[in-house]
Amino acid sequence: MSRRLPPLNALRAFEAAARCGNFTRAAEELCVTQGAVSRHVATLEGWLKVQLFERGRHGIGLTPPGQAYFGTVRAALDQIDYGTRQLQASPDVRCLRIKLPPTFAIRWLVPRLARFHALHPRIDVQITTSHQRADFAREEVDVSIHSEPSAPAGPGYRRLFGETLVPVCAPGLLERGPPLARPADLAQHVLLCSMNRPKDWPAWLAAAGAPEIDGNSGLKFENAALAYQAAADQLGVMVALHAFVRDDLAAGRLVAPLPLQVETQGAYYLAYNSARPLPERVQAFEAWIVREAGAMEQAHPGVP
């Protein structure tokens, strides 16, 4: 069955006039004369055999049938506009390329990424994990996330959250002993650490008054994500970044038997190339991830 469609130019004129509330402004938007808009609307009303506008000395107003029809026409034109823009957009315009450490990706970003996609379904996210900082002059990267020992100088950076160290382990590890009630008890446990963060255990042990314990004498892993998994599998005790274990602590998958939290001087930062205008996809991601980081801090102000 063929579609029963009114003249499409008449539909455009009607939608613009209804949205603008004025034939003159609609004509300016469509780059035609006011008379042309008026004729198109009259043609549509004649085709439909329905009056769409009330015309008076002080302007125009939609009739009840016109108001209902406007909602239908506007939704249809919005869909056509969306489909057209998506078709014409180049892959580079839609693709957001992120470079970040594997642990940050696994423990923090990926569990939240569905929320970003729900807000921006047209942005395709491409994730590359690396411990190397992004070189925006040489790499096809839009944004980079890395831990920095101090606040970077210059534009192009947004602080996400700081680093707070806390030892964690699986509940089962405590059930089968040995005890872990004070820092000195760590000498009886296997310590888990990342080779990329060799200062974490020594920093926490020094603050806890147990510097005699060698924080790098246990099981070492190439990246911290493996150490977190080893802790969940009851291989030992991991000195964790609190931001990466909040959900595990809340769910009981991990516990923090030693309550001391030690803040480092470092923090995680979002970086981008400030030497060129920020694409919309980067602006959208920056706004979203800053909100997510802020919401995390508000929802979990301390170790449970």
C-alpha positions as CSV (number, residue, x, y, z in Angstrom):
1,M,0.0,0.0,0.0
2,S,1.4,3.4,-1.0
3,R,1.9,6.0,1.8
4,R,-0.6,8.8,2.1
5,L,1.8,11.7,2.5
6,P,1.0,15.4,2.1
7,P,3.4,17.7,0.2
8,L,6.8,17.6,2.1
9,N,7.6,21.3,1.6
10,A,4.2,22.1,3.1
11,L,5.0,19.9,6.1
12,R,8.3,21.7,6.6
13,A,6.6,25.1,6.4
14,F,3.9,24.0,8.9
15,E,6.4,22.5,11.4
16,A,8.6,25.6,11.3
17,A,5.6,28.0,11.6
18,A,4.2,26.0,14.5
19,R,7.6,25.8,16.3
20,C,8.4,29.5,15.7
21,G,4.9,30.7,16.4
22,N,5.3,33.1,13.5
23,F,5.2,32.9,9.7
24,T,8.0,35.5,9.4
25,R,10.5,33.7,11.6
26,A,9.6,30.4,9.9
27,A,10.3,32.1,6.5
28,E,13.7,33.3,7.7
29,E,14.6,29.8,8.9
30,L,13.6,28.2,5.6
31,C,15.1,31.0,3.5
32,V,11.8,31.7,1.7
33,T,9.3,34.6,1.8
34,Q,6.6,34.9,4.4
35,G,4.0,34.6,1.6
36,A,5.6,31.2,0.6
37,V,5.2,29.9,4.1
38,S,1.6,31.1,4.2
39,R,0.8,29.4,0.9
40,H,2.4,26.2,1.9
41,V,0.4,26.1,5.1
42,A,-2.8,26.8,3.2
43,T,-2.0,24.1,0.8
44,L,-1.5,21.6,3.6
45,E,-4.8,22.6,5.3
46,G,-6.5,22.2,2.0
47,W,-4.9,18.8,1.4
48,L,-5.8,17.7,5.0
49,K,-9.2,19.4,4.9
50,V,-8.4,20.6,8.5
51,Q,-7.7,24.0,9.8
52,L,-4.3,24.0,11.5
53,F,-3.9,27.6,12.6
54,E,-6.1,30.3,14.0
55,R,-5.2,33.5,12.3
56,G,-5.9,36.8,14.1
57,R,-4.8,40.4,14.3
58,H,-2.1,39.6,16.8
59,G,-0.6,36.6,15.1
60,I,-1.2,32.9,14.6
61,G,-2.0,30.0,17.0
62,L,-2.4,26.3,16.6
63,T,-5.9,24.8,16.7
64,P,-6.3,21.7,18.8
65,P,-6.0,19.4,15.6
66,G,-3.0,21.5,14.6
67,Q,-1.4,21.0,18.0
68,A,-1.8,17.3,17.8
69,Y,-0.5,17.2,14.2
70,F,2.5,19.3,15.1
71,G,3.6,16.8,17.6
72,T,3.5,14.0,15.0
73,V,5.2,16.0,12.3
74,R,7.9,17.4,14.5
75,A,8.8,13.9,15.8
76,A,9.0,12.5,12.3
77,L,11.2,15.4,11.1
78,D,13.5,15.0,14.1
79,Q,13.9,11.3,13.3
80,I,14.8,12.2,9.7
81,D,17.3,14.8,10.9
82,Y,18.9,12.4,13.3
83,G,19.3,9.6,10.7
84,T,20.7,12.1,8.2
85,R,23.3,13.5,10.6
86,Q,24.3,10.0,11.7
87,L,24.7,8.9,8.1
88,Q,26.8,11.9,7.1
89,A,29.0,11.9,10.2
90,S,32.5,10.5,9.5
91,P,33.8,7.7,11.7
92,D,36.3,10.1,13.3
93,V,33.6,12.4,14.4
94,R,31.8,9.6,16.2
95,C,34.8,7.7,17.6
96,L,36.1,8.7,21.0
97,R,39.6,7.2,21.5
98,I,40.7,6.8,25.1
99,K,44.1,5.7,26.3
100,L,44.4,4.7,30.0
101,P,46.1,2.2,32.3
102,P,44.5,-1.3,32.3
103,T,43.6,-1.3,36.0
104,F,41.8,2.0,35.7
105,A,39.9,0.6,32.7
106,I,38.9,-2.6,34.4
107,R,38.3,-1.5,38.0
108,W,36.7,1.9,37.4
109,L,35.8,3.0,33.8
110,V,34.3,-0.1,32.3
111,P,31.8,-0.7,35.1
112,R,30.5,2.8,34.5
113,L,30.7,3.0,30.7
114,A,27.1,1.9,30.1
115,R,26.0,5.1,31.6
116,F,28.0,7.2,29.2
117,H,26.7,5.2,26.3
118,A,23.1,5.6,27.4
119,L,23.6,9.4,27.4
120,H,25.6,9.5,24.1
121,P,24.6,6.5,22.0
122,R,26.1,8.1,18.9
123,I,29.6,8.2,20.3
124,D,31.6,5.1,19.6
125,V,34.2,4.5,22.4
126,Q,37.6,2.9,21.5
127,I,39.7,2.0,24.5
128,T,43.5,1.3,24.5
129,T,45.2,0.3,27.7
130,S,48.8,1.3,28.4
131,H,51.0,2.5,31.2
132,Q,52.6,5.0,28.8
133,R,51.3,8.5,28.7
134,A,49.6,9.6,25.5
135,D,51.6,11.6,23.0
136,F,48.8,13.7,21.3
137,A,51.2,14.9,18.6
138,R,52.0,11.4,17.4
139,E,49.0,9.2,18.5
140,E,45.4,9.1,17.3
141,V,44.1,9.6,20.9
142,D,41.4,12.0,22.1
143,V,41.8,11.7,25.8
144,S,44.2,10.0,28.2
145,I,43.8,9.1,31.9
146,H,46.8,8.5,34.1
147,S,48.1,8.9,37.6
148,E,50.4,11.8,38.2
149,P,52.5,12.3,41.3
150,S,51.6,16.0,41.3
151,A,49.2,18.3,39.6
152,P,50.3,18.8,35.9
153,A,51.1,22.3,34.8
154,G,49.3,24.1,32.0
155,P,45.9,23.6,30.4
156,G,44.5,20.3,29.1
157,Y,44.1,18.5,32.4
158,R,41.1,17.8,34.7
159,R,41.6,16.2,38.1
160,L,39.4,13.2,38.6
161,F,40.2,11.9,42.1
162,G,43.1,11.4,44.5
163,E,44.8,8.2,45.6
164,T,44.0,6.7,49.0
165,L,45.8,3.5,50.0
166,V,44.1,0.8,52.1
167,P,45.0,-2.9,52.5
168,V,42.3,-5.3,51.4
169,C,41.8,-9.1,51.2
170,A,39.1,-11.7,50.6
171,P,37.0,-12.5,53.7
172,G,38.0,-16.2,53.3
173,L,41.6,-15.3,53.9
174,L,40.8,-14.0,57.4
175,E,38.6,-17.0,58.2
176,R,41.5,-19.5,57.6
177,G,44.1,-17.3,59.4
178,P,46.6,-16.1,60.4
179,P,45.0,-13.1,62.2
180,L,45.1,-9.6,60.7
181,A,44.2,-7.1,63.4
182,R,47.2,-4.8,63.4
183,P,49.8,-3.7,60.9
184,A,52.5,-6.0,62.3
185,D,50.3,-9.0,61.5
186,L,51.1,-8.4,57.8
187,A,54.4,-10.1,58.3
188,Q,52.5,-13.4,58.5
189,H,50.7,-12.8,55.2
190,V,51.6,-12.8,51.5
191,L,51.7,-9.2,50.2
192,L,50.4,-8.6,46.7
193,C,51.6,-5.6,44.7
194,S,51.9,-4.2,41.2
195,M,55.3,-3.7,39.6
196,N,54.0,-0.4,38.3
197,R,53.3,0.9,41.8
198,P,56.3,-0.3,43.9
199,K,56.0,2.6,46.4
200,D,52.4,1.8,47.6
201,W,53.2,-0.8,50.2
202,P,56.2,1.0,51.6
203,A,54.2,4.2,51.9
204,W,51.4,2.5,53.7
205,L,53.6,0.5,56.0
206,A,55.7,3.6,57.0
207,A,52.5,5.5,57.9
208,A,51.2,2.5,59.9
209,G,54.4,2.3,61.9
210,A,55.6,-1.0,60.4
211,P,58.5,0.0,58.1
212,E,60.4,-3.2,59.0
213,I,58.0,-5.2,56.8
214,D,59.2,-5.5,53.2
215,G,56.3,-4.3,51.1
216,N,57.8,-5.7,47.9
217,S,58.7,-9.1,49.1
218,G,55.4,-10.9,48.2
219,L,53.8,-11.7,44.9
220,K,54.4,-9.1,42.2
221,F,52.2,-8.6,39.1
222,E,52.7,-6.7,35.9
223,N,49.7,-4.5,36.6
224,A,47.5,-3.9,39.6
225,A,44.4,-5.4,38.0
226,L,46.0,-8.9,38.4
227,A,46.9,-8.1,42.0
228,Y,43.3,-7.2,42.8
229,Q,42.2,-10.5,41.2
230,A,44.7,-12.3,43.3
231,A,43.3,-10.7,46.5
232,A,39.8,-11.7,45.5
233,D,41.1,-15.3,45.0
234,Q,42.6,-15.4,48.6
235,L,46.2,-15.3,47.5
236,G,47.2,-12.6,50.0
237,V,46.7,-8.9,51.0
238,M,46.7,-6.1,48.4
239,V,47.3,-2.5,49.2
240,A,44.5,-1.0,47.1
241,L,43.5,2.3,45.8
242,H,40.3,3.0,47.6
243,A,38.6,4.2,44.4
244,F,39.1,0.9,42.8
245,V,37.6,-1.3,45.6
246,R,34.7,0.7,46.8
247,D,32.1,-1.5,45.2
248,D,33.9,-4.7,46.3
249,L,34.0,-3.4,49.9
250,A,30.4,-2.4,49.8
251,A,29.4,-5.9,48.4
252,G,31.6,-7.8,50.8
253,R,33.7,-9.4,48.1
254,L,36.7,-7.7,49.8
255,V,37.3,-6.5,53.3
256,A,39.6,-3.8,54.8
257,P,40.7,-5.4,58.1
258,L,43.2,-2.5,58.8
259,P,41.3,0.8,58.8
260,L,44.2,3.1,58.3
261,Q,43.9,5.1,55.0
262,V,47.0,6.8,53.6
263,E,46.6,9.5,51.0
264,T,49.4,9.9,48.5
265,Q,50.5,13.0,46.7
266,G,49.2,11.6,43.5
267,A,45.9,11.7,41.7
268,Y,44.3,10.6,38.5
269,Y,43.9,13.2,35.7
270,L,42.1,13.4,32.4
271,A,44.3,14.9,29.7
272,Y,43.5,16.1,26.2
273,N,45.2,18.2,23.5
274,S,44.5,21.8,24.5
275,A,46.3,23.1,21.4
276,R,43.2,22.5,19.3
277,P,39.5,23.0,19.7
278,L,37.8,20.2,21.7
279,P,35.5,18.1,19.6
280,E,32.0,17.6,21.0
281,R,32.7,14.0,21.8
282,V,35.6,15.0,24.1
283,Q,33.6,17.7,25.8
284,A,30.8,15.2,26.4
285,F,33.2,12.6,27.9
286,E,34.9,15.2,30.1
287,A,31.7,16.5,31.5
288,W,30.5,12.9,32.2
289,I,33.6,11.5,33.8
290,V,34.0,14.5,36.1
291,R,30.4,14.0,37.3
292,E,31.0,10.3,37.8
293,A,34.2,11.0,39.8
294,G,32.4,13.5,42.0
295,A,29.4,11.2,42.5
296,M,31.8,8.5,43.7
297,E,33.3,10.7,46.3
298,Q,30.0,11.8,47.6
299,A,28.5,8.3,47.7
300,H,31.5,6.7,49.4
301,P,33.3,9.2,51.6
302,G,35.3,6.5,53.5
303,V,36.1,2.8,53.8
304,P,33.1,0.9,55.1
